Amino acid sequence: MAAWGCRFILQRGSRFIPPRTVQSSSQMVGCIRTMKNTTWFEEHLTEDNQKYMRHSIGEEYRKQTAEKLSPLKDEPWPRHEWTEGSRRVGLVAVKLGMVPIWTKTGERHPVTMLQVQDCHVIRCMSKEEYDGRSAALAVGGKNGSPFHRTESSMEMFRNAGVPPKQKMTIFKVSDNAIIKPGTPLYAAHFRPGQFVDVTAKSIGKGFQGVMKRWGFKGQPASHGQTKTHRRPGASGPGGDPAKVFKGKKMPGQMGNVFVTAYGLKIWRVNTKYNVLYVHGSVPGHSNCLLKVRDTVLPTRRSTILNPPFPTYFTEEEGDLDEDLYSRTTTVCLIKNIIAEPLLLKPW
């Protein structure tokens, strides 16, 4: 974050006059905008010292992530059993890319790899504290740099005992699915065969016409058409409404908005690198941060039967197999496509 400050001056020609000597209306009032970065370290640190601090903090966060240390100082909160209608917390993942996968019958399916990097529960909000209807959990994903952070945000991460995160999001949960702040979340939170909803900001396409933005057919290419080949045509006001209704599909900004892909099947879960293999494509560009949660589609919620509740705990279920597959999925032919140095970046 940056703190902006403005300094007002009075100018006449090329000479600056102090504000107290203003006597003529012909003098122009100008404004010089200055920027000062708000960091948690002293401003007089040299570049070498800043590089050393970044390196030391990155090593500390990397060690904590590798050892899967959970800075929980007291006893864990009570855990409840899954019941019909329970709503679990979601995850913050990173989109890596797309690869193919094959089933036992030889069918080929494109899947998207979503990696869960350093995902922790940051804050727990009760029903009265959030909206009065349901409890909520604040979840952060992918460790971020502590530089250029405000004191209030750093205090929130210190209270949870976790490093600062690049992305923070809120998931509504049921009362029996509350998790203590500081608890790590893994890809094993979801299981193969389950359906999830993925939310991310779509790739921005800029200002586009109706043919590209909405898929309009357009006007004829000939037969008297002049400069109307890609125009939308009538906007439909007519004589009765005498207006264009709100939400009419017209040219405008395409993309760069949050989009949710519903009902995506999980074909494979890699517990070593915390990677989810989700069916089809998901919104967003590569390396973007997105939200993954249990699907809300009524026809797909039947697959959520006794999942890890409220999440996957290594001390209870123990270590799982490195790869978990759906019943109809064979071993992926490009199993070692993920490079370990690419996945373990401090920020």
N, C-alpha and C positions, 0 to 999 in steps of 0.2 A: 504494500500500500504506500501511497505517497501523500504527503501533506502539502497542499497548495497554499501559497500566500500571495497576496497582491499588494503592490506598493504604488500608490497614486502619485503622479507628478504633474506639474504644469509646464507647458512648453510654449515658447514663442520663438518661432524660427528654429534655430539650432541651439538656443540658450535655455537652460532650465532655471525656473524661478521658484523659490520656496513658496509654500501655500500661504504664508502670512502676508506676502506682498501682492496678493491678487487684487487688482483695482480695475481691470478692464475686462469686458466680456469677450474681447477678441482673442484672449488667451485660450489655448486648447488644453483640455484635460486628457491625460494619457494614463495608461495602466501598464505596469511591467509585472508579469507573472513569473514568479520564482518557484522552483520545486525543490523539496528537501525530502530525501528518503527517510522513512521511519524504520530504523533497525533496532534490534535489541542489544547491539554492541556499541561501543563508543565510536564516534565518528573519526577520531584521530588515528584509528588503526590503519596500518599500511596494507597494500595489496598482498604482500607476502604473508602477513599475519592473518588476513581474511582467508587466503587459500589454505593456510594451516588449520584454521578453525573449521572450514568446510570439510577438509580431509579427515580430521579427527572425529567430527560429529558423524560423518558418513560411515567411518569404521565402527563407531559405537552402535549405530542403528543396524548396520549389516550384521554385526555379531549377535545382536538381540534377535533379529529376524531369523538368522540361521539356526540358533539354538532353540527357537520357539519359546522364548521366555515370556511368561505372563506375569506382569508386576502386580499380582493380586496379593495384598498384604494380610487380609483377613479371610475368614471362611467364605466359601462361595454361597450364593443365594440359593434358596430351595428350588428344586427343579420339579416340574409337573409332567404328567403324562399327556400325550397328544389325544385330543378329543375332536369329534366332528364339529367343524366351525372354527377351529383354532387358526390363527393367522401368525405365521412365523416371520422372522426378520429376513431381509434380503442381503445381498452382497454387492460390493463395489468391485468391478473387474476391469481389466484392460483388454481391448480388442487387439489380437495379434495378427489375424489374417484368416484365410479360408483354405481348406484342404478337402480332398475327397475321402470318403469312407465307404466300405462295401459290407453288405449283409451276407448271411450264409446262403441266400438264394442267388447271389450274384448281382443284386441291385446296387447301383452306385448313387450315393447321396452326397451333396456338398454340405460341409459343416463349417462353422466358424469357431475358431479357438478363442476362448475368453479365459484369461489368467487372473486369478485372485492374488493380488500382491499386497501383503502387509495390511490386511483388512482387520479392523478392530472396532469394537463397540466403544463409542466415545462418551455418550451421555444417555441416561435413561430419564424419560419424562412420563410422569403419571398421567392418569386420565384428567385430573383436575388441572394439572400444569399445562397440558397440551391444548386440547380443544373441548374437553368435557364429555367426549363420546368414546374415545379409545386412547390407549397408551401409545407411546412412540419411542423408538430408539434411534439415536443419531449414530451413524456408522461412517467411518472414514476409511479410505483406501489409498494405497501407494504413498510411501513416505515422501515427504516434501522437505524442502530446505527451510530451516528456521529463520533465514535472513528475510528481511522485509515483511516481518509478521508483527501484528499489533500485540500489545501486552495482554489484551483480553483473550485473544485467540490462543496465545501461548499458555495462558493460565488454564484454559479449558483442557488442553492436551496434558498439562502437568497434573491436573486433578485426576485424569483417567490413567496416568502412568504410561502413556504411549508417545511415540514421536509425532511431530506435526504431519498432517496428511495433505495431499494435493486436492482431494475431493471429499466433501462432506455432504451427506444426504440423510433424509429422515424416512423411516419406514414405520407405518402404523402396524401395531401388533396387538394381539389379545392379551388379557391380563395374565394368563398362564404361560406366556411366551417371553416374559421380560428376562433380559440377560444383564448381568452385572457389567458396568463400564470397565474396560480394560481386557475383556475376553476376546481372544483372537477367533476369527472366522475363517474357515477353510472351504476349499472346493467340495469336500465331502459333505458339506451342508445339503447339497443336492445329490440325487442318485440317478443312474441311467434308467431311462424309460419315463422319467418325470417330465412334465411340461412346465415351461417357465415363460415369463414376460420380460423382455429386455427393453430398456428405455435409454436413449442417448440422443445427443444433438446431431441432426442430419448434416450432411455435407452441403455447404452453401454453394448455390449456383448463380447467385446474383439476380439481377432483374431479367426476367424471361417472359416471353409471350405466352398466349393461352395454348398454343399447340404443344409446346414443350412442358409448360407448367401443369396443364390440366388434361392434355391429350386431345384437344379439339381437332376435328377433321380439317378445318380451314375452308377456304372458298375455292371455287374451280380455278384451274390453271389458265383457262382461255374462255372463249365465248363471251367476250365483252367485259371481262373483269380487268380492272385497272387498279393496281396498287392495293388490292384487297385480298391477295392470295393467302396470307397468314393472319388476317384480322379475325376477331371473334364473331363479327356479325351483329345482330340485334341484341341489345341488353335486356329486352323484355319488359320495358316499363308499361307500354300499352296506354289505353285511355282511362281504364278503371283505376288501377293503383296509382298511375301518374307518378311513379317513382321507381328507382332501382332498389331492390331489396338488399338488405345487408347480407354479406356473405356471398354475393354474386361472384362467380369465377371470372376473374379479370387478370390482365398482366400485372406482375408485381414481383416482389422478392420471393425467390424459390430456395428452399432449404434453409439451413441455419436455424432450425426450430427443433424442439424436443419431440421425438416420435417414439412410439411404443410398438414393438412387434409382439403380438400375442400368440400364445400357444405354440412355442418352439420346443421340439423334443430334444432331450439330452441323450446323445448316443454313447458317449464315453466320458469318463472322469479320470483324469490322471492325478493321483494323490501325491506323487513326488514333486511335481512342479505346480500343483494346484491349477490345473487347466480343465475347463469345461468345453466339450465339443457339442455345440448347439446346432440344430438342423437349420439349413438355409443361411441367409444373410441377415445381418442386424444393422441398424442405423449407425452412422458415424464413420469416421475415417480410421485408419490403422493407428494404434497406440492411443486411442481416445479412451476416456474413462466413462463407464456406463453402469447402470443399475440392473441387477438380476434378482427377480423375486418369483415366488410361486404364482402360477397363472391364476387369473380371476375368471377364466372361461368356465361356465357351468359344465360343459360337456367334457372338459379336460381335468377338472378337479378330482375326478374319481381316481386318478393315478396317484394322488397324494394320500397314501394309506400308511399310517404309522411311520412317518419319516423321522430322521434324527431330530429330536425335539428337546429343548428349543433350538439346539444346534448340535453339531458334531463335536464331542469332547474326546480328546485322545486318551485321557486317563480312564474313561468309562468303556469305550468301545475298542481301545487298543489300536495298534497299527493295522491299516487295511492293506489290501493288495495295491501294487503300484498302479494298475490299470483296472478300472471297473467298466464293464461293457453291458450293453443291453442284451437281452436274451437272443435277439436275432442278428447281432453284430459280430463280425469276425475281427481278428486282430488287424489293426490299420497297417497297411503296407509301408507307410512312411512314419514309422513309430518314432524315430530319432530325428524328426525334423526340427525340434526345438533345441536351440542352443542355450546352454546354461549361462554364459556371460551376458546374453541379451536379456535374461529375465531377472537378474539380481543386481539392478541398479539402485543405489541409495536414493536418488531423486533425479 
